[in-house]
Every structure is written in structure tokens, then in C-alpha cells.
């Protein structure tokens, strides 16, 4: 590595890149790990980026993946199909190889940005780790399955291109990160929501074996039913022939996406525009894989937020008992009475809160608990958390994604909407998140917070709220019901 007053050059196996250095942190942005998935490469497994000969400028973010609603905090210049890039933040000081942390953004599999200011890697580089954020295909470009795609695939597979992008990025990191001061044998992958769900699925994929060493799963949307390849390809076929779809400009393809995205998500039924069981990348249903022990048993932190559902169901038509009843009928027909007892609403003004709890439990709380249980059964260290901190002046939350500003030390950048000013407790808790996450990346142990040792998930979870304490149960009656219901 060489550096000057304003920039520096790193000579990596993939090619030389010029980044910038400021306040002891080096940044390398928009580095391609895959060839542009455009033209005939649209909806195909990604190919490695060709090695470049000249020094490549890596001082600006590359475009985000194609998507309809980019995060407000994205610093990317645009959206593009040519999006298979990653960004690296590294400590400037020379030292032995450092632990590596790789971030996969959330966004319900249809949006998200590796250039989001809310997930900037500076705070992690200052804690002496190498941080990487990855852009992968989203929405209709990342997950479309079509019978013509299955027919042209040697594996008979279709969809899951976003997962294949992630695998290629992780292979690039293994091969190149040492040039940036990272240790390729200590890679912790972490992500929120669909980012965490993708990681949990990669843990079940034979194609991702050896690609990472530890995981942090934040509100991972796991243990939901996955669509079969037949279900997903049937939905894709309704959009037209593959030849016609490949011939369309990217913006016209994107305009078709709402036809594959339900306005109201089914809580107990699969979605087609997300990872599917293709028999290759995802060999079997996630629940079956974890129960059979067919996954990478690696040390893990797993956790969720107290209010995972209210913000994500805010637009649903559930303002009265009629909406509550309709939700029960649609999602729990085999045991509606039990569901109603666990998610009760006696008045119209109780309906929305009950539906929000159904959503949060089925989409995030259940997966958190079951992932912890499955990993514990394989004998690896597992640490679970529950984030309960509400900022002063708020009456609900913390919402889905509410821990992300704390994890990245950006308390002025809430995940959505406006948040009250951070208080002393928020600042201290944010610092605790950063230290625990980086301790885990370096040592496999998150340590203690506020003098409270983080227990194994076998004996409890760490509640991170107004105070830090050890908890021993969280919505277990509801989660037991959902678990049993999914097994029927």
C-alpha cells in the first residue's frame, strides 16, 4: 500500500485501486467484484469482474442496484443494472491482518444501498476492523424466476441471483481483502432484515461453504415459508417470454415489479420475489435445513427489536375489527381461534396493534429464536439480544431496523421518519453496540455491556434498553404457536 497527501493506492490481486484517506481511515469505493449483469447476462449467475490493468479510481460510490424506492440516505449517484460493486473502509495504520466485517443491507429484497450514510463503515474502521459493504441485485433483477431461465440453466435453477451475487462478493473478499489489511480467515458477515435473511440462507447453501466464519443476524427474516421453484416460475411466466423481458430497457422491467409484490404480505405463505427453493443455491426449505443440521455452524449473534411490526404494517387496511378478522382468516385458517386468543383485539382501536404483533412475530421474532436454537444444537457459541430502547418522547418502538443507527453510530440518521434527539443513554448504547460487534468480529465473544456479561443464548438473552439486563423469555407463547402452525 502506498499513500500520498490525499489519496492512496492498493495493489490487490483483482487490480490496483486508488482510494482516499481521512482522519486515519482509508476508503475504497465502487470496486467491481462481478461483471456487469446486463444484456445476455441479465438474470444469469454473476461472472467475476475481469482483472483491470491500470490503477482504478475508487474514490466515489458506484450506482445502487435497480430499485423503485432508494433509501433517502444513499450516496450513490444513480441506479443501474451494472451494480456488482463493493466498498471498503480500513484503518490507515499498518498492523497485523485485521478482522473483516461484511455488511448486507436490508430492504425486503427489493431495495437497499451499500452507499447508505446510515451504514457508513467509518466507525468500524476506527475500531480496528476492515469493513466492507456489498451491492447485489434486488427486486425483479435479483429474484425473478422464469421457466425459460430454468430451461437455460445447467442446474435447472432460476431466481436467487441476489444470493449468487453475495457468494461471488464473499469469494472476492477472501481473495483480495489481505491487500487492504484484512484477515481472509476471520470474516464476519452481518446484515439486517432481508440482509440477515440472505445470510441465514447462505448458511444452508453448499455454494457458500467456507465463504465466512461468523455471522451477526439483525432482525433476520428467517424461518418463513419459501416458494418452490414451480411457484416462482409460474409467477414469472405471467410477465411474458424471457426473450421479450431481456429485450426491455431496465426501467420498463422495473415497472413490472409490482405485479410480483403483494400490497399486503401473507404471514404464513411464501413470496416469489425473494429467495426460493431452486434445488441448487437453496437446496431445501430453510426450516427443514436448520432442523436437519444442514447448515454452516458458525459463531453467531442473533437479535430483534421489541416492535418489529407496527411500522411495516402502517399502510395495511387494518384499522378496525373487520381488518383484524380478515387478517386472521387469511393467515391462520387452520387454527383461527388460537391465533385470535394470542393476538386479541376487542375493539377497533386494538386491531392495528394486534396485526402488527402478528407481523413482527411471524416475520422476525420467530426466526431469531429458531436460528439461535438451531445453532446452539450444533454446539457453537450463540449470543442473542433484544433491543428495547425507546428514545425520549416516543411512545412506541423500537421499530424494525431501529438498532441500525446504534450499530453504526449514526444516531442522527434514523432508519425511517424522524427520531427525537439522542440522549446520553442512546449515545452510550450506540457505543456499546459498536464495541460488542467489533469484539465479536475479533474474538468470537461480544463481551459485556454496562457491566452485564452477555450470556450464551442457551441461558438467556441480553436486553438492550433503558438499562441492560439478562432476559429469559420473549413472546414464547406466540412463537410456539407460530412454530407449530408452520409444521402442519
N, C-alpha and C positions, 0 to 999 in steps of 0.2 A: 504494500500500500504506500502510495506517495501522496503528499498533500502540499498545497500552497496556501496563500492567504485566504482565498475564498472558495477554493474547490479542491477536490482530491480525486485520484484515480485508483481504482481497484482492478487488479488483473485476475479475473475468475476464469475457470475452465470454459464457461459459456462465451466469454469475451470480456474485454476491458470496458468499464463503465466510469463515467465521471459524475461524482455527486457533489454535495456541499457539506460544509461543517460549520456548526454554530453552537456556541456555549457547551462545547465538549461532546456534542452528538453529531454523528455523521448520518446523512440521509442519501438514499439512492432510490429514486422514484421511477415508476413506469418501466421496469425491466421486463422484457418479454420472456416468458417461460414456455409458451406454446406458439405455434404458427397461427396466423390469423384464421379463425374458423369461418371463412367466408366462401361464397361461390359453392363449388362442389364439396367444400369442407363443412358447410352448414349442416348441422345435425349428424356429425360424424365424430368418433373419438378424436380427441386432440392429438396433434403431432408435435413433437418437440420443436422449439424455435431453432432455426439454423444458427450456427455459430457466426458471430459477426467479426469482421477483421479490424475495423477502425475503432477508436475509442467512442463508445456510445454515450450520448448525453443522457444523464439520469437525474436531472435537476427539476423536472416538472412531472406532475401526476399525468398518467395516461387516462384515456376515456373510461368511464364506467361501462359496465355491461348494458346492453339494450334493456330498457325498462320504461314503464309508463309513468312512474312516480319516484323520481330520485330523492334520496334524503336531502333535506334542506342544508345539511352541513357538508355536503360533498364539495371537495375542492377540485374535482375532475373537470376538464374543460367541456366535456360533452358526453354523449353516449355513443357506443359503436359496437358493431359485431366484433371488430378487432380489439378484443379486450383482455386477452390472456396475459396479464402482467402482474407483477408483484412489487411491493415497496419494502425497503429495508431501513431500519433505524439501528445504529450500532454505536456503542461507546467509542469515543475517539482515542482514548488511551490504549496503548498496547498492553496486552495481558495474555495469560493462557486462554485457550479456547473457552468461550462463554456458553452458558445455556442459551437455547434458542426457543422463542415463543412465537407461534404462528397463529394468527387471528383469522377466523372465518366469520364474516358478517351475517347478521340475521336479516329478515325481511320477507318471511313467509314463502321463501323460494322464488319470489317474483320481483324483488327489488333489493337494493343494498349497495354499499360503496366501501371499497377499501381505501378511499381517499377521504372518508368522513372525518371531519375535525374532531368528532366525539370519540373516535378510536385512533387518535394520533399516537404513534409509538414512542414519543419523546420520553414520557415518564418511565417507561420500561428500560430504555437505553440508559437513563440516569441511574437505574438500579442495577446496572452492570449485566444486562442480558441483551442479546440481539433479538430484535422484534421484526416480524415480517407480517404484512397484511396482503391477502391474496384476492384478486378479482377473478371470478369464474362466471360462466354463463348462467343467466337467470331466466325465469319465466318460460315463455314458449320457445326461446332459443336454447335453454338449458335442459328442458324436461319433456319436450314433445316426443311422444311415441306414435308411430305410424306403421301400418302393416308393410309399406314399401321399405321403410327403414329396417325393419326386422328381416325382410327378404334379402336386402343387400348386405346385411351384417354376417360375417363368417360365424359369429356366435349365435345368430338368430335373435339378437337382442335389439332393443330400441329404448330411447329415453336415457335418463341418468347421465347426460353429458356433463352436467354440473359436477357430479361426483368424479367423473373421469378427469375433468379439469383439475379438481383438488388433488387427485392422486398424482397427476403429472407435475403439479406445482411442488408437492412434497418431495418427489424424486429430484426435481431441480434443486431444491433446498439442500437435500442430502449431498448432492454432487458439488454444490458451489458455495455453501454458506461458510466453509472454513476460510475462504478468501476474505470474508467480511468479519472475521474474528469469532465466528460461531462454531460450536461443537456439534458436528453432524450426528453424534451418538447420544445427544441429550436434547431431543426435540419435544417440546410440549405443545400440543395443538389445543386451541381453545376457541370457543365461539358461543354466541347467544342465539336462542330461538332456532330458526332453521339452520344457522351455522352450527350450533350444538347438535341438532338432529343429524346433520350431514356427518359430523364426526362419529356419532354413535353408530351410524350405518357403515361408515368406513371401517369401524372396528369389526364388523361382520363380513367384510369383503375380502376374498382371497387376493384380490388385486392390490390391496393396500398393506399387505403383510410387511412389517419392518419399516414402514414409512414414518413412524413416530414412536415415541417412547412413553409419553404420559398424556393425559387429557384433563381439561377443565371444561365441564359442560354446564353452561349457564342457561337455565330455563329451556333445556333441550326439548324440542317437540318430538319425543320418542314414545315408543310403545303404542303408537296409533296404528290402526289397520293400514296396510299398504295395498295399493291397487295391484292387480295382476297385470301381466303384460297384455293379455287379451282385453281387459277392461280399458287399459290406456290406449292401445292401438285402435280400438273401436272408436274412442273419442277423437283420436287424431284423424282417422279416416273421414270423419264428418266434415273436416275442413277442406277436403279436396285431395287431388293427387299429389304425391311427393314432388314430381317434376314441376307442377304448377307452383307449389309452395316455394320450391328453391328458386324459381324464376322471379318471385316477387321481390320488390325492394324491401329493405329491412323494416321501414316504418309501416308498410302495409301488412307485413307478417305480424308485427306487434299489435296492430289494430284487431287482429283475430283473437288475441289472448283472452279477452273477457268471455268468449264462448267456452273456455275451459276452466274458468274460475267462478265458483258459485258465489252469489251475493251473501248467502248465509251458509256458513260452513257446517257440514254434518259432523256431529261429535263422535259418532260411532261407526262412520262409514268412510271409505278411502277417498282421497282426491287423486286426480290424474295428472295434475301439473305440479308434481313433486317427485321424489324418488319412487320407483316402482319395482316390483319383483320381476327382474328381467332374466334371472337364471344365470347371469354372468357377473355383473358388478354387484348385484344384490341377489344372492342365490335363493334366499327364502325369506319368509316373513320375519320381521325383526323380533317379535315376541318369541317365535319358535327358536330362532338362532340363539338368543340370550338364554332361554331355558335349557337348551341343549349344550350350552357351553361353547358354542361355535363362534367365538369372537376373540379378539385380542385382549387378553387380560393384562392391563397396564394400570399403574397407579393413577388415581383419579380424584378430582374434586367435583362434586355434583351439587347443584343447588337450585333454588327457585325463590320467587318473591311472594309476599303474602297475598297480593291481589293481582293475579295473572290474567283475569278475565274481563274486568269492567271496561277498560279502555278499548279492548279488541271487539267487544260486543256493543259498543256505544251506538252504532248505526243500525242495529238489528231492530225489527218491529216487535219488541217485547215489553211494551210499556204497560201492559195490563195482564190480567189472568188469562185472557184468551191467548196471548202470545206465549205465556208460560206453558199453558196446556198444549199448544201446538208444538213447542219445543220438546216436551216430554213425549208426545205421540210420535214425533218424527225420529227421535233418537233412542228411546227405550221401550219399544213396543212389547218386548218380551217380559218386561218387569216394570211397568209404568208406575205401579203403586209404590214399590220400594224406592224408585227414583224420586217420586214426589215427596216421600217421607224424609229423604235425605237432603233434598233441595226444596224446602217448603216455601210456599207463598200463599198467604190467606187473603191478601188484599192486592189491589192493582199496583200500589206503590212498592210492593215487595217483589214483584215479578222480575224486574230487571236485575236486581241483585242476585236472585236465585239462579237466573240463567248465566250470569257472569261467573258464579261459582261452578256451575256445571262445565262451562267452557274451560276455566282455569284448571280444574281438577283433571278433566279428560285429556286436555291438550298438553299440559306441562307438569302438574304436580304428580300425577301417576308415573310418568316417565322418569322423573327424578328419583322417586323412591325405588322403582323397579330396577333402574340401572345400578343404583347403589347396592341393592340386594344381589343382583347377578354378579357384580364384580367381587363383592365380599365372598360369595360362594366359591370363587376361583382363588381366594386366598391372597389377593393383592391389597395394598393399602388404599382405603377409600375414606374420603372426608366429605361430609355433607354439611350444607349451610341452608339457612332460611333467612332471607333478608326482609326485615320488618320495619325499617326506619322510615317514618313519615317526616318530611320537613315541617318546620313550624308553620302553622297556618293552613295546613292541608287536612282534609277530613277523610280521605281515602288513600289507597295505595299502600305500599309502593307498587306501582303498576309493572306490567310486563316490560322488561328492559330497563327498569328503574335503577338497577345496580350498575349499569354500564358506565354512567358518568363517574361513579365512585371508583370503579375498577381502573379507569383511565385518568383519574384525577382532573376531570373536566366538569366540575360542579356547576359551572355557568352554562353548560350545554346539556339541558335535559333531553331525554330520548324523544319526547314529543310534547308539543304545547309549551306552556310557560311554567316554571317552578319558582317558588319563593327563594329568596336569597339563602345561601348555605350558612348554617350556624357553626359554632365551634364543634359540636358533635359530628356534623356532616364532614367537616374538614378532617377531623381525627379518624373517622370511619373510612374515608377515602384513602387516607394514608395507610390504614390497616389493611385494606383490600390490596393495595399495590405491594406492600411488603409480603403479605401472605402468598399472593400469586407468584411473585418472583422467588420467594423462599422455596415454594413447591417446585418451581422450574429448576432451581439449582440443586435441591437436596432431596426432593420427593416428600418433604414434610412442610406444611404451611406454618407450623409454629403455634404461637399463642396470640390472642388478641385481647387487649385490656387485662392482661394477666390471667386470662382463661385459656387453658390448654385446649387445643382443638382435638376432640375425641375421635376415635375411629367411628365410622358410620354404624358399626356393629352395636355400639353402646349409646349413640345419640347424635344429634347434630348441633352445630353452633348457630345460635340465633344472633343475628347482627341487626340490632335495633337501637332504641334509645339507650339500652345497655347491652352488654354482651353476656350471654349465658348459654348453658347447655340445655337443649330440649330433647324430649324423648318420644314425642308423637306429634303428628301434624295431619289432621283430616283423615285419619286412618279408616274410620268407618266408611267415608265416601270412597276412598281409594280402594278399599277391599271390595266394595260393591262394583266399582268400575272394572276392577281386575277380574272378578268373577263373571261379570257380564260379557267381557271380551272373550272369555273362554267358552261361551255357549255355542 
